[in-house]
């Protein structure tokens, strides 16, 4: 950045992430930060990751849900499910939505 920049210009800062919605904490922090000379930062988001559901894993979860193999009874193979990310919640919601109105609904009587 050259020294001829006016104090009104913003300093671009690359953030190697997808912008969160509806608000992004990093954007708010950098946009609110001013340097001693009055210059502000301009956050620029650069998405570097892309996620896709692994069909093999999705099929495994779907199969266990449909066969009612997850629950508190001794006859069930698994005692529960732990969601470790928003993506895990999304795929679970997708499976539940796909099963609505069918005899294979993973959660009959609940949803």
NORBEL-V85528 format. One record per residue. N is the residue number from 1. PSI is psi in radians with two decimals (999 if undefined). D_FIRST is the distance of its C-alpha to the first C-alpha in whole Angstrom. Layout:
BEGIN
<<N:PSI:D_FIRST> <N:PSI:D_FIRST>>
END
This chain:
BEGIN
<<1:2.26:0> <2:2.82:4> <3:-0.08:7> <4:0.02:8> <5:2.39:8> <6:2.85:11> <7:-0.23:12> <8:-0.34:14> <9:2.52:11> <10:2.56:11> <11:2.04:8> <12:2.41:10> <13:2.13:12> <14:2.28:14> <15:1.97:18> <16:1.30:20> <17:2.79:23> <18:2.39:25> <19:2.24:25> <20:2.57:28> <21:2.59:30> <22:-0.27:31> <23:2.55:29> <24:2.10:26> <25:-0.66:26> <26:-0.75:22> <27:-0.80:21> <28:-0.72:23> <29:-0.87:21> <30:-0.67:18> <31:-0.51:18> <32:-0.25:20> <33:2.26:18> <34:2.44:16> <35:2.98:14> <36:-0.56:16> <37:0.14:14> <38:-0.10:15> <39:2.57:12> <40:2.82:13> <41:2.59:13> <42:1.80:13> <43:2.32:16> <44:2.06:16> <45:2.29:19> <46:1.75:20> <47:2.29:24> <48:-0.15:25> <49:2.61:28> <50:2.36:31> <51:2.54:35> <52:2.57:38> <53:2.40:41> <54:1.93:43> <55:-0.63:47> <56:-0.79:49> <57:-0.72:48> <58:-0.75:48> <59:-0.67:52> <60:-0.83:53> <61:-0.79:52> <62:-0.78:53> <63:-0.81:56> <64:-0.66:57> <65:-0.81:56> <66:-0.59:59> <67:0.07:61> <68:0.77:61> <69:0.13:60> <70:2.11:58> <71:-2.97:60> <72:-0.08:62> <73:2.58:65> <74:-0.48:66> <75:-0.25:67> <76:2.54:63> <77:-0.61:61> <78:2.53:58> <79:-0.20:58> <80:-3.10:55> <81:2.47:51> <82:2.16:48> <83:2.10:45> <84:-0.01:42> <85:2.87:39> <86:-0.60:39> <87:-0.66:39> <88:-0.71:42> <89:-0.72:43> <90:-0.77:42> <91:-0.64:44> <92:-0.80:47> <93:-0.67:47> <94:-0.77:47> <95:-0.73:50> <96:-0.77:52> <97:-0.76:51> <98:-0.55:53> <99:-0.14:56> <100:2.38:57> <101:0.10:60> <102:2.83:61> <103:-0.25:64> <104:0.23:61> <105:2.25:59> <106:-0.38:57> <107:1.07:58> <108:2.45:61> <109:-0.26:62> <110:-0.78:59> <111:999:57>>
END
